[in-house]
Amino acid sequence: MFKREITAAPKSKLKSSVQRSLRQSLLTTYPLLSPYIDEILPKKGSLEAMKLPDRCTLYVLDSQPLFFQQDTTTLLPHLRLVHRFPDAFPSIRIDRGAIRFVLSGATLMAPGLTSAGGRLPSGVSTEEGKEGLDEDERWTRELEKGEPVVVRAEGKVEACAVGFLVMGTKEVKEKGKGPVIEDAHYLGDGLWKLATD
């Protein structure tokens, strides 16, 4: 989606009513963000919107990119926000061999997740029923097609991409082939390099 360089566009301040609806949308989509929501979107903060190519909007607070959205789809976190709060977003892990493909903007394919270094959700919830990463670095809940997901990489601390699943994780386990995430935002792409100040 952001393979090319993006030129900075003027930012416009959002009304408080729009900020409240974005805040509620974030908490609905990413329930694990609730302990951090006041730090991410302070009630007295001045959230701004920046129009990007392909009908995409980037939401910025104090020159920090937070989330982006294409048309009216679900809000996706910017990787800089994911790096600040890594456990607040559903994630999958790719093996070492898939890293260079993901970082060049290629579609994430199932073999990068089903190999020994990959991690798909376990589908087994914890005893408290909370979702998150288990001790084997697997997300505890199966993820459905169309859900936003963060892509982590084997042997790396920081997440490398974020996007929408085009196939549910249960289906990825069954089929073991095909595209899993297309048009992701990844480290080093145009959105990552965009100056927001």
Secondary structure, DSSP 8 states (H G I E B T S, - for coil): ---S------EEE--HHHHHHHHHHHHHH-GGGGGGHHHHS-TT--EEEEEETTTEEEEEETTEEEEEEETTS--EE-HHHHHHSGGGS-EEEE-HHHHHHHTTT--EETHHHHSTT-B-------TT---SB-TTS-BSS---TT-EEEEEETT-SS--EEEEESS-HHHHHHH--SEEEEEEEETTSHHHH----
